[in-house]
Each structure stands twice: as C-alpha cells, then as structure tokens.
Amino acid sequence: MKAILSMLIFVALFAAIVGNRWNSGYGIPHKYEKLPNGKMCSLPGDSCSKRDECCKPVNENENSSGCRRTWSAMDGGFVNHLLAM
C-alpha cells in the first residue's frame, strides 16, 4: 500500500512540474530581440512586468504570449512570469 501511495505522489509531482514547463511555452520558437529600453526581451519562464517585455513567438498566428502572476516558492510569493501558449 505504501509503495502504491508513493508512486501516486511521485507521478502527481512529476506531472505538476513537467506540465508547468509545457504550459509555459518551452519549445515554442521565439524572436529574441532587443527592446527600445536597451534590454533583451524575456523568454518563457523568465520574469517580466509588462507584455511589451515578452519575446514574441515566431508564428504569432498560432501562439501567443504574455505576463502572468505565478507562485514561486523560491521567491516566497507571487511573481510575474512570461507564459506562451
């Protein structure tokens, strides 16, 4: 019984961690460009404060991107992260 419960917990954690990366737009090609303020745009998973700071997907007709508040245990609270779909 303990082995089955341990496996279920492992699978749930794996799905949560890997699924979060897939939903964040990893694997979608983005245009990595310099912004008007001189900084480089933010790739999926990076911190951002506005949608204008996000790198645009190569195929904007099929994919979109933007900033969304997500929980970060490392930072101890909610942070803005670039997400692409």
Secondary structure, DSSP 8 states (H G I E B T S, - for coil): -HHHHHHHHHHHHHHHHHHHHHHTTTTS-EE--B-TTSSB-B-TTSB-SSGGGB-EES-TTT--EEEEEEEETTTTEEEEEEEE-
